[in-house]
Amino acid sequence: MKSIKTHFGVIFSLVALLFSVQFGIFMSNLTKSYERSIQNEYNIVLVSKTSLSLQDAQKAVPKISSISEISTAGITERLKGKISQNAFAELSKNLPKFYSVKLESFPDAAQLAKIEQDLKSIGSLTRVEIFKKTHDEIFKILLLIKSLVYGFAFLIVLLGVMLIHRQMRIWVYEHKERIEIMELFGASFLIKSGKLYRMAIIDSFIATLIVTCFYIALPSWEVFSTTLKGIGDLRTAIVLPYDALILLGVALALSIIAVSFVMLQIGNKRA
């Protein structure tokens, strides 16, 4: 019974810590997904007197990923029957070209100002519309989401570390007498600490499995997926087996450090 309680204490501490680590990874991936979605929706509109190619635009702003001409057929068709043929021909001849520009990444306010300035250096352009107000509002929301995510993840990590520390102190009291007796009989370090290391490794695998299963099941929860679908794709926010390997590595590292710390504590108290 005592052994089960010990295992449960270790697993609970590791689950709390791994949950926070995976939450940070999960929300970071989700935020990146949201950033990609708003990046795909964000366009800069250019008005040019002449044709503008992607190469010409990239000479001024290398971060431009694509440029596409906006059709003016709808505008001209509405005017076709309202003005004379000569006036329509003259209008079609002198009508500027409109372009929609997409960037490789979503810029911050300073980067956007630099992009606007560089685009205006292209001689054929008569207007550059960056939709600054809309951009700034979206960017502030993005920064707020990131701040909340990392702040919450930090608090949970702190809680997990405190639980691990508490568990280490419990280990010291639970195993001090057993290890001291083994030392009297000349037991080696591996024999003295073997039980603790085995327990730490087993509990690390169990804790990793629990947390991984939880996050695998997360996208299937309708309430959760409905709430977060406006931010990004939940399925792309969980990367397996990569995330699971990270969690296992963190759990094993912390558990081994914890066991080593316990052995050091017992050795110091004996000295």
Wavefront OBJ file of the C-alpha trace (Angstrom):
o trace
v 0.000 0.000 0.000
v 2.845 2.331 0.909
v 4.564 1.517 -2.399
v 1.379 2.313 -4.336
v 1.075 5.668 -2.579
v 4.700 6.425 -3.411
v 4.149 5.567 -7.080
v 0.979 7.648 -7.164
v 2.776 10.633 -5.648
v 5.561 10.451 -8.239
v 3.158 9.930 -11.149
v 0.890 12.771 -10.007
v 3.855 15.159 -9.727
v 5.170 14.171 -13.161
v 1.721 14.378 -14.775
v 1.263 17.915 -13.418
v 4.648 18.952 -14.772
v 4.297 17.179 -18.131
v 0.792 18.550 -18.557
v 2.188 22.075 -18.282
v 5.035 21.308 -20.703
v 2.652 19.810 -23.261
v 0.178 22.639 -22.706
v 2.915 25.117 -23.578
v 3.850 23.131 -26.707
v 0.191 22.650 -27.644
v -0.738 26.323 -27.283
v 2.457 27.434 -29.006
v 1.590 25.238 -32.016
v -2.009 26.450 -31.902
v -0.862 30.076 -31.826
v 1.434 29.425 -34.797
v -1.531 27.891 -36.626
v -3.589 30.997 -35.858
v -0.708 33.197 -37.002
v -0.522 31.295 -40.297
v -4.283 31.653 -40.805
v -4.269 35.419 -40.274
v -1.141 35.666 -42.401
v -2.994 33.941 -45.255
v -5.961 36.284 -44.818
v -3.866 39.459 -44.575
v -3.211 41.244 -47.875
v -1.523 44.447 -48.929
v -3.178 46.164 -51.885
v -1.033 47.965 -54.462
v -2.167 50.338 -57.196
v 0.271 50.526 -60.106
v 0.427 52.468 -63.372
v 2.141 49.524 -65.084
v 2.352 45.757 -64.729
v 4.176 44.585 -61.611
v 5.869 41.180 -61.365
v 6.722 39.195 -58.238
v 10.437 39.663 -58.946
v 10.054 43.454 -59.127
v 8.128 43.520 -55.846
v 10.637 41.223 -54.105
v 13.497 43.507 -55.075
v 11.920 46.133 -52.834
v 10.520 43.739 -50.197
v 12.108 40.250 -50.116
v 9.473 39.043 -47.599
v 6.731 39.101 -50.262
v 5.648 35.519 -50.955
v 3.107 36.088 -53.742
v 1.462 38.784 -55.805
v -1.739 38.467 -57.816
v -3.572 40.950 -59.999
v -7.039 42.000 -58.848
v -9.483 41.894 -61.742
v -11.193 45.180 -62.613
v -13.669 43.523 -64.984
v -16.535 43.956 -62.529
v -15.974 47.711 -62.301
v -15.618 48.254 -66.035
v -18.642 46.097 -66.867
v -20.862 48.228 -64.627
v -19.718 51.364 -66.448
v -19.850 49.924 -69.948
v -23.462 50.794 -70.641
v -23.355 54.146 -68.856
v -20.637 55.894 -70.878
v -19.777 56.172 -74.557
v -17.576 53.608 -76.278
v -14.762 56.125 -76.734
v -14.886 57.095 -73.072
v -14.993 53.428 -72.075
v -11.986 52.628 -74.271
v -10.067 55.563 -72.789
v -11.005 54.485 -69.267
v -9.899 50.896 -69.896
v -6.626 52.161 -71.324
v -5.813 54.443 -68.397
v -7.243 52.325 -65.587
v -4.439 51.424 -63.141
v -3.618 47.856 -62.201
v -4.512 46.552 -58.748
v -2.482 43.867 -56.973
v -2.963 41.782 -53.846
v 0.285 41.013 -52.017
v 0.899 38.296 -49.421
v 3.880 38.152 -47.063
v 5.969 35.191 -45.875
v 5.136 35.934 -42.227
v 2.811 38.192 -40.265
v 4.804 41.387 -39.513
v 4.776 43.500 -36.386
v 4.020 47.241 -36.550
v 7.649 48.283 -37.128
v 8.172 45.685 -39.868
v 4.928 46.720 -41.568
v 5.977 50.384 -41.576
v 9.302 49.387 -43.191
v 7.485 47.256 -45.787
v 5.176 50.172 -46.638
v 8.136 52.516 -47.021
v 10.027 50.057 -49.248
v 6.971 49.447 -51.446
v 6.494 53.173 -51.960
v 10.005 53.286 -53.419
v 8.709 51.363 -56.463
v 8.224 54.109 -59.044
v 5.190 52.632 -60.804
v 3.081 52.461 -57.634
v 0.590 55.228 -56.997
v -0.821 53.823 -53.757
v 0.059 51.284 -51.065
v -2.748 50.166 -48.733
v -1.502 48.189 -45.712
v -4.755 48.326 -43.659
v -2.751 49.461 -40.632
v -5.651 49.720 -38.180
v -6.863 46.177 -38.891
v -3.298 44.846 -38.737
v -2.581 46.506 -35.378
v -5.783 45.128 -33.834
v -4.991 41.587 -34.998
v -1.365 41.839 -33.862
v -2.405 43.007 -30.370
v -4.767 40.033 -30.066
v -1.945 37.715 -31.153
v 0.440 39.179 -28.558
v -2.216 38.883 -25.849
v -2.833 35.216 -26.677
v 0.908 34.468 -26.567
v 1.343 36.289 -23.241
v -1.571 34.436 -21.640
v -0.369 31.073 -22.946
v 3.211 31.417 -21.711
v 2.141 33.005 -18.426
v -0.266 30.172 -17.649
v 2.256 27.530 -18.737
v 4.902 29.078 -16.448
v 2.557 28.923 -13.455
v 1.765 25.254 -14.077
v 5.471 24.440 -14.541
v 6.174 26.157 -11.227
v 3.466 24.062 -9.570
v 4.898 20.888 -11.091
v 8.421 21.695 -9.881
v 7.092 22.337 -6.367
v 5.322 18.954 -6.408
v 8.484 17.205 -7.595
v 10.490 18.903 -4.827
v 7.920 17.815 -2.237
v 8.060 14.259 -3.535
v 11.852 14.256 -3.293
v 11.628 15.170 0.390
v 9.183 12.292 0.924
v 11.608 9.922 -0.824
v 14.392 10.997 1.536
v 12.362 9.965 4.596
v 10.980 6.783 3.006
v 14.273 5.317 1.810
v 16.837 6.747 4.223
v 16.738 3.800 6.639
v 16.757 1.126 3.901
v 19.734 2.681 2.117
v 21.707 3.132 5.358
v 21.208 -0.559 6.209
v 22.413 -1.547 2.720
v 25.470 0.645 3.195
v 26.337 -1.231 6.391
v 26.513 -4.424 4.324
v 28.729 -2.740 1.733
v 26.167 -2.466 -1.061
v 27.277 -0.595 -4.180
v 25.671 2.648 -5.354
v 23.682 0.912 -8.099
v 22.247 -1.638 -5.683
v 21.342 1.050 -3.136
v 19.699 3.334 -5.676
v 18.472 0.724 -8.163
v 14.948 0.546 -6.750
v 14.528 4.325 -6.874
v 15.845 4.583 -10.440
v 13.579 1.737 -11.626
v 10.594 3.374 -9.967
v 11.481 6.734 -11.521
v 11.788 5.253 -15.034
v 8.537 3.258 -14.784
v 6.628 6.238 -13.395
v 8.058 8.464 -16.145
v 6.633 6.162 -18.821
v 3.255 5.975 -17.066
v 3.031 9.774 -16.627
v 4.027 10.349 -20.268
v 1.388 7.868 -21.448
v -1.338 9.555 -19.365
v -0.532 13.056 -20.639
v -0.107 11.908 -24.265
v -3.451 10.061 -24.245
v -5.154 13.136 -22.803
v -3.870 15.406 -25.568
v -4.613 12.831 -28.279
v -8.241 12.742 -27.107
v -8.466 16.530 -26.775
v -9.433 17.364 -30.410
v -12.370 14.924 -30.227
v -13.999 16.847 -27.367
v -16.655 18.933 -29.057
v -16.773 21.672 -26.407
v -13.017 22.203 -26.536
v -12.693 21.970 -30.328
v -15.627 24.363 -30.855
v -14.119 26.901 -28.469
v -10.678 26.886 -30.093
v -11.514 26.270 -33.759
v -11.427 30.022 -34.390
v -7.779 30.115 -33.320
v -6.378 27.174 -35.250
v -6.539 23.505 -36.200
v -6.304 21.349 -33.067
v -5.069 18.375 -35.086
v -1.942 20.247 -36.194
v -1.284 21.495 -32.653
v -0.414 17.980 -31.437
v 2.602 16.446 -33.181
v 3.073 12.743 -32.467
v 5.356 10.980 -31.741
v 7.563 14.078 -31.502
v 5.658 15.630 -28.568
v 5.494 12.305 -26.714
v 9.262 11.848 -27.027
v 9.846 15.345 -25.640
v 7.590 14.600 -22.674
v 9.314 11.272 -22.016
v 12.712 12.939 -22.173
v 11.622 15.638 -19.706
v 10.087 13.063 -17.344
v 13.149 10.790 -17.395
v 15.560 13.685 -16.914
v 13.636 15.112 -13.960
v 13.107 11.703 -12.363
v 16.773 10.741 -12.614
v 17.807 14.137 -11.234
v 15.289 13.696 -8.402
v 16.641 10.239 -7.506
v 20.227 11.496 -7.626
v 19.234 14.394 -5.382
v 17.625 11.972 -2.903
v 20.756 9.820 -2.797
v 22.889 12.929 -2.277
v 20.613 14.122 0.528
v 20.800 10.772 2.301
v 24.578 10.691 1.895
v 24.950 14.203 3.313
v 22.707 13.448 6.292
v 24.678 10.300 7.023
v 27.950 12.237 6.856
l 1 2 3 4 5 6 7 8 9 10 11 12 13 14 15 16 17 18 19 20 21 22 23 24 25 26 27 28 29 30 31 32 33 34 35 36 37 38 39 40 41 42 43 44 45 46 47 48 49 50 51 52 53 54 55 56 57 58 59 60 61 62 63 64 65 66 67 68 69 70 71 72 73 74 75 76 77 78 79 80 81 82 83 84 85 86 87 88 89 90 91 92 93 94 95 96 97 98 99 100 101 102 103 104 105 106 107 108 109 110 111 112 113 114 115 116 117 118 119 120 121 122 123 124 125 126 127 128 129 130 131 132 133 134 135 136 137 138 139 140 141 142 143 144 145 146 147 148 149 150 151 152 153 154 155 156 157 158 159 160 161 162 163 164 165 166 167 168 169 170 171 172 173 174 175 176 177 178 179 180 181 182 183 184 185 186 187 188 189 190 191 192 193 194 195 196 197 198 199 200 201 202 203 204 205 206 207 208 209 210 211 212 213 214 215 216 217 218 219 220 221 222 223 224 225 226 227 228 229 230 231 232 233 234 235 236 237 238 239 240 241 242 243 244 245 246 247 248 249 250 251 252 253 254 255 256 257 258 259 260 261 262 263 264 265 266 267 268 269 270 271
